[in-house]
Amino acid sequence: MKRREFLGYSALGGLLLSTAGTMGYALSRQPPNGAAPSSLAALPKGGEPLQPLPRIVNLSSGGRFRSVLTPGPHSVPLSDELEARLWLYNGKVAPLIEVREGDELDITLINELEQETTLHWHGVPVPQAHDGAPWDAVAPGESRQYRYTFPPGSAGLHWFHPHPHEGTAWQVAHGLAGALLVRPAEEGLPAELEEHLLVVSDLRLRANGEVAPHTAEDWMNGREGELLLVNGQREPRLDVAPGTTLRLRLINACAGRYLRLRLDEHELVLIGTDGGLIERPQALQELLLTPGERADLLVRVSERAEGYFQLASHPYERGWMGARPPHLDEVAPLLAIHTLDSDIHTPVSLPERLGRVEPLGEPAVQRRVELTEMMPGHDTHAPGDDGPHAGHGDPHAGHGGGSGSHHGTHGPGHVADHAMDEPAMPSEVDFLINGRAFVMDEILFEGRVGEVEEWEVFNNSHMDHPFHVHGIHFQVIAIRDAEGEWQEAPWLAWKDTVNLAPYQRLKLRMVFREPGDWLFHCHIIEHEELGMMATIRIR
């Protein structure tokens, strides 16, 4: 077995930066370490053809995917004068592992970082020992094997990223993430669909190409890098025949950035979510894709030749705290779709039912989960609420106690190899679940394998939080906005990450199929790391 694949992904170099203005803004906010390029205008422009995701090579065959992942530091050229110093799996930006239902995955992680890491398989129903949770960290220079088989019903676009205790935010900020595509055993969608995988990420660099340290605003809000990338490219271009039906499969791999997606002059048709295909297409004018979420979209492109249509993320107000960067109020281009001067493709007919999402039925267990940010002198409770812990008694509530605080205990400022790079934590903010900050050996709930659980998740705060549960997919059953009434969800989907607007409540139903300790948390990486995470133990 090769220890490293020397198949560097060169597409990032020459495609990462599009405009002097964007790069100039990113550099102007960084400490004056390193020298800026002598001519920002000389940096490569965007608009290059969209590149496919670089693949992790399968070293086996016959229904088994066997390979090695080596997270480590790599320099990626941006121009003749500047390199980005990133941390990547096998030297690749957003690499892809592609398998099929029924296949066995056998991955050996060899840690080439100078800090511990894990490999979390986001959205995959793995046994708990292979989830890549923070208590299963791999020390520098050590290795760990992840091995499991993809069961029926696991088809979908998932992803993998690090999940170490008190180090996830720094590793994600350096670019560690990859896509995991699980194909169905039998494909039910028409072959005429033109499929593209899009991994959206962002970066913030110092003038010398190093990843910039977190700011206080990053910790409060979730980090948003000013360089917005699709498959490691800046504003790539997709050339298609007029009338082409595109299948765009997206991952929001950003730490904190929300993507409010619109495509000029086009309707978006949602056909799948985190857990695979939904039953019937849902036509949308726009789609909000939060950190950690995936979406499977169809777009029938205009029949007009030589047209340019921009897929972009539009401003979304999610409750920003502190100094407000200009990019929050700007339209952020992602992908330009260009129609060629060629024959028009005819529309594609879809099957009457895309997938099956059977209702889970009545719950055996009901729980309440409350997300809060606590700031001295600020009232974070919703109008008419009875307090931060009202109604949170739970027959399965577990071990450990005390609300606790993250002050002095959480965050990558305490990881030795980059402690001096990190500013002080925002000590005035606690990010909590049920009044507690995450502690590694504390269990908040206990449950049983195979039981239907219903969780009422309440965002008792002024800002949005994307809520993620490990090891399973859930169904959103009902929604209640800040001062409204409960409304039944209009259609069912399998989800593992879902957004909660301020003071919104969701009813989620789920079944844990595997025993073990499973995390649930806000998927704004900085909020997770500052305490908005908890554990359920399933027996």
Steps between C-alpha positions, in 0.01 A plus 500: 500500500636845415535720804437818304346573164715750313207620294492866595196695398634789292164649405501722809815673387402754239127480579471596864490879473282699266532871570759731647226660708398179675857397570590850607215504753600158634861607543416839648336334801799280583799572727795639302690169490655421164507710190206553271547420132663786310206520260157384610378561146732221385314239704296258286140583423195280544284366219704189428311177419361317802731216602371168638593408854838322523452133587650293776642194325344164584777248574260207492212369286194277505269697727771625734645852512838487673729800525705725727423858606792711617397838642804723493642841402526587130591815309264579213619756243274799447734693272871528424538697822256344746421157640214407729620288793214262560433167672357246256418131468758342268595844371160541332251785532153352574579141395226251409442143613236328286342167598173313456244360745625162618867595460746476788706807583844434644690822567822534698560848637867590549527827689772722352389807694674626813180465702247227555214455256212267415306406187126563542271351235225763493162355405604134485337234725829362631559291815587736785864386517549629143317834535819701555377659823742711707559226759653284223774748406806392300826645631764653268684227312245235601240321287147365533286276281141586410312205357130442437248399235243733344154355567197526269351849520832674562528644148557874494763770505680501834837637606790460742690746715703508824327503839769517773430651841601869511656493154228458239463869414870548426520187285186585301632854448808345336291314240460147638181360344399250235190365324359148534259399224300181557327381182179295528517130421268576207479849353140617462559840340533556123848464355451823299550712812836676494638464852750727676622482860562842655688537828472858627766616744671822600844620606661795671873544449772728628710692251767226514250225410455361851150441630403797715420443868146530631366837602258567785225540238588154361444340838173681561349449154683219330793563269431628147801516271494769234621263227192299402586185305320232298706181463803708596433754224398863506182563294545216248298471178283211383438477123184310402270460203178707514219311672736266688356357822771532763521301821695720740596320822631744759682479834530807722842425651542848650551542874242775545386640165135457399428463128177662381505358149334650195560444129429791266177452301463139613297294741677253728342157542595315817511121457714396797635607837762375748370143505430453131207542265166638616175355366393779263678803351456832681521818288683787672594856412792482744658253741664566836790257547652521848843374613510120480189463281480345154250556220421313179361743242371480145512799267382501142722763348362769272456414132666831409842461338803693628330585829680552832316420822651541842450259787569720802457526874290800597519689832334323790454654844587239761549724805859621454675628815790748505678674212319424174719413197383651168456162328197421718295752301628403155392241246770231487536333157559124509462359149431651157289280272565577133273368225679412178387578147385145432193281466238524774466201731148373560355491855573194714207302641526396866346190657174559689674428831868582549565327833320366805481684832276292725369679814666371816175477699415592856791555739583287803717779644461878497780744579557873504822654378567871545774700329603819677762772491550660838634856522511690830234770509311365199166316509519210253157350566216506254185697578273295721766238578526379857874511524806330357422153642120495504359154435840335464440216740584175323472145628819414312700806609838372591827541672708801577360814634531868526458744221871564471673753277742478213715779639856384523421147380376506140634617169816459297677772698589207725658286229872531553624530143305815418402645835696821437311563174157504661341806662323474832158339500191724517458445873166679511322229296410143598358266234298233679264203459247466782702747702824300476823536308642182348716281722666192347390249767151637565185329370192722465245237391473121492292299255448159343582351162197485273270736693329785317600825672340841455716800584358849536800719420464864608735773383469735797738758356515798267704330224459201268650163593528195269431189711681172419462149644767234451437145385141533375262689277186658640170632369373854565139443610383849599621861516410782735633850438574749777144596599302280262316170524631156416481425128537153355800461269376523138701193390739248652872464437792324662720761666801503730543879510219755520488873564320662790419870465495714816239378752382233259406148611515178297366154575743237374443124495788254486606143575851409613592166340844466658597503870761739633554866583375736229555875476247768410602860456484829315686459172642849508841356583600775743173469697547124525854551625395761756252263663181464290531122484376206709495119507224240501590145609308226317493149652 
